[in-house]
Amino acid sequence: MPINKGAIAAQKLRNEFGIENPDDFSIEELVHARDIILEEKKISNFDGRIVFGKAKTKISINSEIKYSGRRRFTLAHELGHFELHHNMNTHLEDNALTLDYFKNGGQEYEANQFATELLMPSDSFIAYTQGKLFSPKLLRDISEHFQTSITSATFRYLEIGQHPIFLFHCRDKKVIYWKNSDNYYRKVRDITKLQPPEDSVAMEFFNNGTIYIKDESAQEIEKSTWFDTSAYDSNDVYFEYAIVTKDYNTVLSVVWEK
């Protein structure tokens, strides 16, 4: 298994400042402790930006980010760039960070892993989710508990949660990529870079703008919606939960078995 440089850097930072619990600190405090200039302003097309100067580093956060959890993850991501990459670049600009969680490119992935481990440490995350049934409500509870975005909470659950899930990231009515929990294999239909399935919740949003209320967010679907099936497949119950980001016209579909 490859070394997770981002997680190691986050653990090192927590040890340096004696941070035991995620709610023991603010990201702003860590940024200022590193003598980084922090500004919040409107930035077109970007959530965050870091500029490495000869004497000072500056992090800029888009003042139009609507959700505090997303802002916090963005700031942690930029701090991750400082901890990991300050000798490699003059500046980096980031957008839709959690939606591009598995984006190709080592630096972006490492910064995401840093932010994830800093905000949702592995031991704390496992302890919080232990024995809890998987559901959209659990993802929302994780997001609230760790003060991060529901999207980043979902990706963290994919990595170390107890219940196996699949994630399908769609943007502008196209499937961008999909990921599955370790040791949870289902043959996915060949739809990457194509439209999401017609009977998916994701496609319902793109066609009709439908967003289900919290109590109805787990929508029952057919296994054949996202996966290849055969005549011998059992009639297992599957669900799809669509996490919608209207600003970017994206849907992150969470798919799981009952």
N, C-alpha and C positions, 0 to 999 in steps of 0.2 A: 504494500500500500504506500503511495507517495507521501512524502513528508508534507504536512500541512503548515507551511511557513506562516500563513496569516494567523492561525490559531496559536501557534507557538509565540508569535510576537505579542498577541493579546494577553496570553498568560504571563508573559514576562512583564508587561506593563502593569497588570494587576498586582503582581508580586512586588514590583518596585514601589507602588503606592499603597500597598497593604489593603487592597480592595478584596473583600470577601463576598459581598452580595452585590448584584447589579444595581440595586437601589441605594447603594452607599455613596454614589458619586453622580455628577453630571458630566456629560462629554465636554461641555464648555470649560469645566475646571481642568480637565486633562489637556485640552488645547492650550489654555493659558499657561499651564505648568510647563509646557514645551516652548513657551515664549513665541507662540504663533499668533499673528494678527488675524482676528476673526471679524468678518463683516457680513452683514445680511442685506441683500439688495436684489432688485429684480434682475434676473439673468435670463435672457431669451434662450430657450431650447435646452437649458441645462439645470439640473438640480443642485450641483455643486462644482466647485473648481478649486484647485490648489496650485499655487505658483511658488516655486522655489527660487528665492533670490540669493544673492551672494552672502548677505548678512541676515536676512529675515525671510520667513515663509508666511504666505497669506492664504487663508482659506475663505472662500466666499460661498455663502449659502443663498439659494434663491428664496427671497422673501415671500414668494407666491406659493410655496409648498403649503398645501391645505391641511395636512394631517401631522400632528406632533410626532407620531411614531415614525413616519417617513422622513421627517426632518432629522430626527435623532439618528436614524440609520445612515442617512446621507453624511451627517457630520462625523459619525464613527468611521465611515468608509474613507472620508478624506484624511482623517487622523491616521488610518491604516496606511494610506499612501505615504504619509510623512514617516511613520515608523519603519516602513519596509523599503521605500523607493526614493528617499530624499537625495541620494547620491546618483540617481539614474536619469532624472528628468528635470526640465525647467518648468513645465506645467502640465496638468492633466485636467480634462473636463469630463464630467460624468452626468449621465442622464438615465432615468428609469432604472436605477441601479438594481433593485431587487427583481425587477422583471427580466433583466439580463443577468441574472445571478450566475448562470453557467456560461456566460459570454466567453468566447475564445479570447485568449490573451492572458498570460500568467499574472500580470500586474493587477488587472481588474478582478480576477478570481481571488487572488490573495487578499486584496483590500476588502472584498466581500466576506471572505472567511474571517478576517480580522474583526470586522464589525459584528459578525454573527457571534463569535466566541466572546467578544467583549460584552455585548448586550445580553446574550443568552448562553452563559457558560455551560459546557456539556453536563457537568455534575448537577448544576441547578436545574437545568432543563429536564433531565431524566427524572430527577426527584419530583419535580412539579407535575409531570405527565404520567408518572408511574401509576398503573392501575386504572387510569381514566379511559372511558370509552371514547373512540374517535368520533368526532362530529364537527360540523362547522362551528358550533358553539365552543368546542374545545380550542379551536384555532383562534377564535376571537378572545377567549379567556387568556390564552398564551400571550397574544399581542398586548392585551391590557396589563397583564402581570409583569411582563418584561419591558413595557413601554416602548414597543417597537411596532413596525408596520405588520399588518396581517399577512402580507406577502412574504416578508422575511421570516415570520413565524412559521409559515407553511413550508418554506424551503428547509428550515431547521428541522421541522417534523419529518420531512422526507428523509433527511440524513440520519436522524437518531431517534425518531418516534417509534412506538411499539407496533402500531397498526400499519401494514403495508399500503402504500398509495401510489398512484400515478399522477403526474402533473403534465398538462398540455398548455403551452403558452401560445396564444393566438394574438396576432396584431393585424389590424386593417383587413379582417376577414380571411386571414391566412394562418396556417399552423406554422409557427417558427421553429419550435423544438418540443420534445417531450422527454421526461425523465421518470424513472421508477425507483422505488425503494430497493435496497440491496436484497437479493435473493427472492424478489417478487417478479416473476416473469410472466408476461402475457404478450402474445404476438400482436403488435399494434398494426392497424391498417396503414397502408402506404399513403399517407396524407400530408407528410411534411412538405411545406411550401404550397400546399393546396388549401382549398377551403375546408373549414371544420365540417364534420358530418352534419347532414341536414337535420337529423333528429337529436342533435346535441344541444345542451343548454347554452353553450357558447354561440352556436349559430342562431339560436333564438334571440340572443342579445343583439347580434349584428343585424339581424333582419327586422326585429321589432322593438329593440331597445328595452327588452324585458329585464327587470332586475327584481328578483323575488325577495319578499320580506324575510326577516331573520328566521321566523318559525318555519318557513317553507324553503329555506335555502338548499336543503339536501333534496334534490330532485331524483326520483327513481328513473333509471334508464335501462335500455337493453345492453347486454354485454357486447353485442355486435355494433353498437354505436361507435365505439373507439377501437375495438379489438377484432381481429380475425377469429371466426368461429367455424366449427364443423358440426355435422349432424349429430355427433356424439357428445357435444358439450352439454353440461347440466344447466338447469335454469336458475343459476345463482342470481341473487339480487345485487345490482350495482347502483351506485349513486354518483351524481355529479354536482359539485358545488362550484359555481362560477364567481370568481373574485374579479370584479370589473373595475378598470381604471379608465373612466371616460375621457380624461384629459389626453390620453395616449391611444384611445380606441383599442384597448387591449382587454383580453380575458385570460385569466389563469384558471383553467379548469382542474379541479381536484376530483379524481375518480377513485372509488374504492368499493370493495365488496362488503356486504353486510356481515 
